[in-house]
Structure formats: structure tokens, C-alpha cells
Amino acid sequence: MEEEAVGEGSDAVGRARKLLFRRMLVGIKDGRFFLGGFYCIDKQGNIILQDAVEYRTTRRSSPSPLEQRCLGLILIPASCRATCHVDCSIDEQLSLLSLT
Amino acid sequence: MSDTKFQASEAFAMASNDRTDGNATVPPPRSAIHSGDNSVWADASPLLHAACQDLKEGELIHGDNFNLYAAMSALEIMDPKMDSGIACKYYSLEEAIEDGAAPIPISVDKTTDVRCTIDIMDHLLACEATWHKGHSLAQTVYSCLYLLQTERTSSHALLHSYCKVIQETCKEVLSVVSDARTHEEEDLFTMSYGLPLGGNGDEKCLSMLNAVEETVSRQLRACKASSSKKRVSEDIEPLQNNPDLEEGYCKALLCRLRFRKHFYHLLISMRRPQGRGLELGRKHIASCIAEIDSIRKSSMFLRARAQEISGQNRSNTTASGNQPIGFDASINCRLAAPTPPRAIEILSWEKALDYFVKLLQDLDHICSYTLDPSLEAALLFVVNFQKSQPDLVSRAHLQILLVQGGKLYGREPIFSVVIRAAGLPEFTKSHVIQENEFMVQLGQLVINLLKILCTNAAWQRRKLGKMLQDWRVTYVQLELAFEKEFGETSNISDNKHISITIFQQILPWVEEQTYWIAYRFLILGFELELYSVHDYCMVYWYIYAVLTKLAEKKHIRMAMSSGTAKKKTKKKRDYLKDARTDYQIPAAVLFLQSQIYLAEGLSMMLAALRNEHKLVPPQSPFNTEREVFMQQFELLQKACLPDHVSYVTFKESTIHADFSTQVLSDHFKEAHRIAKDVKSSFAHDADMMAEIRRIEQVAEHNNIALNVISRVGALEPSLKISFTFTHHPFFATAIVKRS
């Protein structure tokens, strides 16, 4: 992963700030997904989502229909986060998220 | 923002293709969770990672509306206390069933199947008792996977009928408690969201249960007949395979089935309006208790069978000691609040049986009530009922019996109850005065009082305290209405004359009732252990003040209703201690008098002990004695009950108390004498006789203690004085010891 030069460090922060309140889909290690508005992130990478919905399969082992329930404001520790996706248009995807 | 669409599992399989981070352990359903039209899910991890690196320690990326305090309330995922979605054994009921957690039949071997069925029945009983004790249905009774989908059990007659009757029983109990609205502190009992509570309440479950009971009865008869070598007329298929165990298992099953049948019948009987089913209820209670006895006796046989099988997985929630099959409390945990429920312990099987026996005894107490139309009798019944510390379910049943549709026992309109209580003649109960808004308010207060008296002691005391002002305000409003309507009239018609009489008798009755509530509020403090020994002096003094007023108002009310033309007296002197009264003081008032002397005696004795430094309150920088007084009696003071009573008057009364005079001793002597004299009037009432005897004992023992203290001298250092409630629940007895 390429990192920005130190002088342009705030650029990443600025672009991350643009993601605030967008719908974010965070997957965690036990297979559950949480969809909510991106509310906050700290230096350790802990994320807070607002109006979050939890998606879970009804069978642990095999593919099966998802069930969902509303949780409200949640905190996802960095240690259990597996994936993190953001809802954006195809154009935005390139400019906002690319680091090259 | 476009709406989220949620697609079925076909899209699920395709999703793993476009992952960029190479983590293939968990296939993401990102395609199953639509991102919306013209938008995609873009991987934000690299950007966020870079941003985090550039952040300073303690710095956050957040929006303008961010509130750290609110953010602290966020549920933390993967924290077991906050995240109820954490994977337990099974993700869903379907998964559990597919994995064989609740097999039907339980076993192909009929003996094992029967044995396991009995274990399930026992564990369900333990769960039911735990639920009654104040936990949620989801964690207790509905932790049974068979109950969550009863259609599955339809091929297994025993299990199916048992599950159905459990569902109907729980629904009945839930309905009574919900109607009574006595959830009290925790509302867990009535939480039932998403649970399959049961059918339409028709008694179809009973016919199924009866059919199964009939079959098992025949099987029992058949095995007894074959064991005694008699000819069996019918061709009955045995319950299970082992002929030596047939009788034991049949008997064990029969008592369990019969208990459920009678218990369900009991609940239905008690629900019949106006107490019509009470007598029948008592018969079912007797049957239930007999069946519980048989259930207990069956444990020896069942435990012996269990020991042959396995030593592991012992459980104290079944008679056999085996773990029951088909229970998982975690399946339901997502049905409740977002956070996981507190871990609870299911009652042991033995304790569950004890619980049900107590419940049945309390319900029997209710069913034996004669539905006396007198309000005083109803209040006394509730107070006596509460002495055995009954649980939520029986208290809810009592409340439903007492107050139905705004009427006493569902049949006595509340105004006529009040009329009777105030000693007015029967014909006044249809008087138009009942439509007066304050009379209606008074009726509501009476109903609320009856309901509150059925709640647990802590809740009850809180509500009674709050009620005092309402009663006081209603009294003032009634008094004002009376004065407004009849104050200046000189020409009084017949009809108005009746109205005047009604008001004149209801007003002192309202006061009497208010003081009774105040008295109950004060003595509940003893039951709840709210007073320290250093508070006793002021508490007994206040009880003495309240009882004095109570007796005065009761006397006025009784005198008025007995027809003697007595004008409402406003004198505040010692009305009762005047020996020149020219009529018999009613026994009820005399009884109160003995309690007044007792309270006064105790208060003065404690004051004397304090004055002579035998009972020294701790010097606290937080609460002076005046502050303690204000805290203890704030609600009474606010309602001016009684008037002209304050910390100052308390101090004035007690500052000079000492052991040198005979005055202290006189209080206990009088209390004893009056109690003895009044016994003959209550010879027919067992509860009153017991109470009078207790008062005699307390008076006697305190008198003796007082004599010892006077003789030895209170300042004698070897003298140790303590207080106990062995003779009476709230009148203390002094114990004097010389070390």
C-alpha cells in the first residue's frame, strides 16, 4: 500500500472526512455485516456507525438467507473489522478512494 | 440516498469475486445488500488506514453534529454484554433444528423417548417457576425449542399436548398479570415480543391432554393387570419397551399430565367474573397439590433410571438429574432489546415444586375469600393476605378479583361501597350526588388504593405515600363543595337534607381512610427495614399521632352512623381518654386505643433512653435529627397528616421523657388492660385475636423491661438494652441484659 508523503498527510484525512455520513458497510470477522452512516473514526481505526443495521446469515456454515435487525449507534473495534466498503458512484470511486 | 434492497441468496455466491484484499474466509453478501442505483460498494480500507496513520493521538474524524457524550452510548460490537448477535451455538432456530437439537421423536427407543420427555416436562416446570419469579419468557419457558415450533411435535402426542397446554397456561398467566398491571419494578415478566404465545385460548389443548392422559391410564391398568397375571381385555400398546419399568414411567407421566390439567382448569376458574369460579378453583388446587406430591415421589424411580445411563451432564432442573434435550436460551436473545439479557439461573426442580406449592396455597387463600361487600373487610383481607409474602402471580389474581370493570368484585359499584363504608343507609347509594366530580374522584381513589395494596411492599409503600396528598386534596375539595352548596341555605328541602347527611358522613370517613393509609405507610417501613433503631422514637411518635387521629375519625364516623345525633366535633383535646363519655366506645376504636398507648409508650421509652444517653444516635455531619425527621415524614407533612405536627412538637413531647416517673409504665399497662378487655368483642375473628394477643405480649414484655431499667437505673453502665420484633412485626420489644 502506497503512503502519502508526510507533508500531504492531511489529504488522506480530508478525503476520509468526505466519507462522513455516507452509507458504510463494515464486515466483521465472525461473518456479520453492519450497514450504517459513517459517523466517526479514531486513530486506532475504531469506527462508529449511526442507524446501523446488522445483517446475519441464518446458517453459520452454509449460504442462506440473511436476516437483519436495527441497532442504532454502534462502535466496531478495529480488531474485529474485516472489511469496509462505502457507497459511492462509479466516478467517485476512482477519485475519492484511489491513492495513486 | 437510494433505498437499500435486500436480495436472496443467489447473489450471495457471486459476491466473492470482486474482493480486493484477498481475505477469502468469509464470503461477503455485498451484492445481496444492494448499494443502490448507479452506485457501487467501494473498498474504503486503504484510505481509512492512511487517514488513521496521519491522525494525531486522540484525534478523531467526525462531523459537525458529533457529540462525544452520545458516542459513548454506542453499542460495542463483540462485547458480550452489549452485542446480542455474537455467534453462540446456533444462529437461528432453523439451524438448531437442522443440527438435531430438538429431535422428533426424541429417540427411536421408546424407553429413552419417554425418559427424555419427562426430563423436558420437568425442566419446563423449572423454567416456568423461574419466569414467575420475575424473568423473561424468552429466557425461560421459551428457551424450549419444541415450544418455538409446536407444529413439529404433532406426531408425538405426549410432547405435543404438553407443549400446547404450557403455551395456553403461560398465556393465561401473562394475561392476568398484564391486566392487573402489577409488573412492578421490572417489566421483564410481560415481555413476549416475537414469541409464539399460543392459540385462541379455546380449550382444545385440554381435550388433547385428556386423550393422552386416558391412553397412559389404560397403559398403566394394562401393565398392572399383566403383572398380576390377570387377563387383559384390551390390546394396549405399552408406553415403552421395558415391562419392568412400565408402571413407574406411567405413574410419573400421569401425575405430571394431571398437574398441568388441574392447574390450567384452576386458572380458567379464577378468571371467571365476580368470583364465580372460586369454589371450583379450590377443588383444582387440592388436586394440583396432590399431583405435586406424586411428582415428588416419582423422582426416586427416575433418578435410579438415570444413573444407569450417564454420569455426565447432571442437571438439578429435572427429577432424574439428566440434562433435558431441546433447550437453548440463546436462540431467542436477539428477540428482546438490542443488548443481551442478563444471564439468569433456572430454579432447581425441587425449588420449582416448592414455588408451585406456595403459589397454590396463596391462590387457595384467595379462593377461600367470601367476597364481603364491606370495603373494610376487603382491605383487611388484602393486608392479611400480604403477610405470607405472596408472589406476583397470586397478587395479580387477587387484584383482578377485587377490582373488575371499576367495581368491587365486578359487581358492587364503587359509590355504593363508599356509602356502606361511611355507614350511610342503603337507599342513599343511588343518590345523584355520586355524579359530583369529587365523589367520582373519591371512587377512583378507592379503586387505586385496592390495586396498590396488592403490589409488593416496596412498590406499595412508595405509591401509598404519593397517594396521601391525593386523598387530602379530594377531602378539601369535597369539603369546599359541601360548604358552597349548603353553607348559606336556610331553607333545606328533603332531598338536600339527604345530601347534607351524605356529605357529613363521607367527609369524616375520607379522613379516617386517609389516616389508615398514613398508618400503613409508616408500618410498612418496619417490614422493609427502612428505619434504624435511632429512628424508632420519632417513628413511634408519628404512629401515635396518626393512630390518635385515626381513632378519633373512626369514632366520629361510627357514632354518626349509629344514629346518635352528634354534631361533628372539632375539638382537638384527648377525645378518647375522657372517661366521662356517656356511651360505649366501639371495640374497633378501643383496639386502636391499645395500639396508641403502645406506640406512645415505646416512643417515650426510646426518648428516655436517648435523654439518659443509653441510646446515642451517631453524630453524622450529614443528617441532623431534624433532617432525618423531615426525610422520613416528608410525604405526610406535605399532606398535613396530621395537622400541627412537626419536628418542634416532636421535640417538645419527648425532651423531658425519663425513667424516674411511673408515666412510662402507665402507657404499657393501659395498652395491656385495654387489649385484654377488648378480646371478648373479637372472639369470632381469629386474625384479630392473634393480633390482640401479640399486643398484650409486647405491652407486658416492655413493662417488665421498664421495671428493670427503673430499678437498676438507666445510667448503670452494665445495662445493655436492645430491641427486637419477635413478638410483633412492627411494635418492638425491649430486651434488657446485664453484662
Boltz contact constraints between the chains, C-beta under 6 A:
constraints:
  - contact:
      token1: [A, 1]
      token2: [B, 46]
      max_distance: 6.0
  - contact:
      token1: [A, 9]
      token2: [B, 54]
      max_distance: 6.0
  - contact:
      token1: [A, 12]
      token2: [B, 50]
      max_distance: 6.0
  - contact:
      token1: [A, 12]
      token2: [B, 51]
      max_distance: 6.0
  - contact:
      token1: [A, 12]
      token2: [B, 54]
      max_distance: 6.0
  - contact:
      token1: [A, 13]
      token2: [B, 51]
      max_distance: 6.0
  - contact:
      token1: [A, 13]
      token2: [B, 54]
      max_distance: 6.0
  - contact:
      token1: [A, 16]
      token2: [B, 47]
      max_distance: 6.0
  - contact:
      token1: [A, 16]
      token2: [B, 48]
      max_distance: 6.0
  - contact:
      token1: [A, 16]
      token2: [B, 51]
      max_distance: 6.0
  - contact:
      token1: [A, 16]
      token2: [B, 61]
      max_distance: 6.0
  - contact:
      token1: [A, 17]
      token2: [B, 61]
      max_distance: 6.0
  - contact:
      token1: [A, 20]
      token2: [B, 63]
      max_distance: 6.0
  - contact:
      token1: [A, 25]
      token2: [B, 41]
      max_distance: 6.0
  - contact:
      token1: [A, 27]
      token2: [B, 28]
      max_distance: 6.0
  - contact:
      token1: [A, 30]
      token2: [B, 87]
      max_distance: 6.0
  - contact:
      token1: [A, 31]
      token2: [B, 26]
      max_distance: 6.0
  - contact:
      token1: [A, 40]
      token2: [B, 60]
      max_distance: 6.0
  - contact:
      token1: [A, 40]
      token2: [B, 62]
      max_distance: 6.0
  - contact:
      token1: [A, 41]
      token2: [B, 61]
      max_distance: 6.0
  - contact:
      token1: [A, 42]
      token2: [B, 60]
      max_distance: 6.0
  - contact:
      token1: [A, 43]
      token2: [B, 52]
      max_distance: 6.0
  - contact:
      token1: [A, 43]
      token2: [B, 55]
      max_distance: 6.0
  - contact:
      token1: [A, 45]
      token2: [B, 52]
      max_distance: 6.0
  - contact:
      token1: [A, 48]
      token2: [B, 71]
      max_distance: 6.0
  - contact:
      token1: [A, 48]
      token2: [B, 74]
      max_distance: 6.0
  - contact:
      token1: [A, 54]
      token2: [B, 85]
      max_distance: 6.0
  - contact:
      token1: [A, 58]
      token2: [B, 91]
      max_distance: 6.0
  - contact:
      token1: [A, 58]
      token2: [B, 92]
      max_distance: 6.0
  - contact:
      token1: [A, 58]
      token2: [B, 94]
      max_distance: 6.0
  - contact:
      token1: [A, 59]
      token2: [B, 95]
      max_distance: 6.0
  - contact:
      token1: [A, 60]
      token2: [B, 91]
      max_distance: 6.0
  - contact:
      token1: [A, 63]
      token2: [B, 9]
      max_distance: 6.0
  - contact:
      token1: [A, 63]
      token2: [B, 12]
      max_distance: 6.0
  - contact:
      token1: [A, 65]
      token2: [B, 9]
      max_distance: 6.0
  - contact:
      token1: [A, 66]
      token2: [B, 29]
      max_distance: 6.0
  - contact:
      token1: [A, 71]
      token2: [B, 75]
      max_distance: 6.0
  - contact:
      token1: [A, 71]
      token2: [B, 338]
      max_distance: 6.0
  - contact:
      token1: [A, 73]
      token2: [B, 74]
      max_distance: 6.0
  - contact:
      token1: [A, 74]
      token2: [B, 74]
      max_distance: 6.0
  - contact:
      token1: [A, 74]
      token2: [B, 75]
      max_distance: 6.0
  - contact:
      token1: [A, 74]
      token2: [B, 77]
      max_distance: 6.0
  - contact:
      token1: [A, 75]
      token2: [B, 74]
      max_distance: 6.0
  - contact:
      token1: [A, 75]
      token2: [B, 76]
      max_distance: 6.0
  - contact:
      token1: [A, 76]
      token2: [B, 77]
      max_distance: 6.0
  - contact:
      token1: [A, 80]
      token2: [B, 78]
      max_distance: 6.0
  - contact:
      token1: [A, 84]
      token2: [B, 44]
      max_distance: 6.0
  - contact:
      token1: [A, 84]
      token2: [B, 45]
      max_distance: 6.0
  - contact:
      token1: [A, 85]
      token2: [B, 41]
      max_distance: 6.0
  - contact:
      token1: [A, 85]
      token2: [B, 43]
      max_distance: 6.0
  - contact:
      token1: [A, 86]
      token2: [B, 42]
      max_distance: 6.0
  - contact:
      token1: [A, 86]
      token2: [B, 44]
      max_distance: 6.0
  - contact:
      token1: [A, 87]
      token2: [B, 35]
      max_distance: 6.0
  - contact:
      token1: [A, 87]
      token2: [B, 39]
      max_distance: 6.0
  - contact:
      token1: [A, 88]
      token2: [B, 42]
      max_distance: 6.0
  - contact:
      token1: [A, 89]
      token2: [B, 38]
      max_distance: 6.0
  - contact:
      token1: [A, 89]
      token2: [B, 39]
      max_distance: 6.0
  - contact:
      token1: [A, 93]
      token2: [B, 42]
      max_distance: 6.0
  - contact:
      token1: [A, 97]
      token2: [B, 42]
      max_distance: 6.0
  - contact:
      token1: [A, 97]
      token2: [B, 47]
      max_distance: 6.0
  - contact:
      token1: [A, 99]
      token2: [B, 46]
      max_distance: 6.0
